[in-house]
Amino acid sequence: MPVGVLTLHLQLDLSPSLKDKRRALRPLLQRLQREFNISVAEVDYLDDPGQALIACAHVSNDAAFTQRVLSKVARWVETHWGHGYIAGEWIEIIG
């Protein structure tokens, strides 16, 4: 059973405080979970208001499908999220 992990390094615009960062990230994480049925968490740069590293996990019985879903997630963030930009993205399929 393949597990896919998408890691997104996000640079945030206009986040002078951690509170502003959380206010920008929380709706994004909730929307990704709801829209794509994936698990999402902020995994690094927790104390840096200017950047975030989020990981998205997807499990299915088809590695190609998992790859497509995670690619769609990255494109969605790129086009719909207005609080910054993607500085780096990595997809890893395990299994």
LINGI-V286482 format. One record per run of one state. SS is the DSSP state (H for helix, E for strand, L for the rest). FROM is the first residue (numbers start at 1). TO is the last residue. If there is no record, write none. Layout:
ss=[SS/SS]
from=[FROM/FROM]
to=[TO/TO]
This chain:
ss=[L/E/L/H/L/E/L/E/L/H/L/E/L]
from=[1/3/13/18/37/39/45/51/60/63/81/84/95]
to=[2/12/17/36/38/44/50/59/62/80/83/94/95]
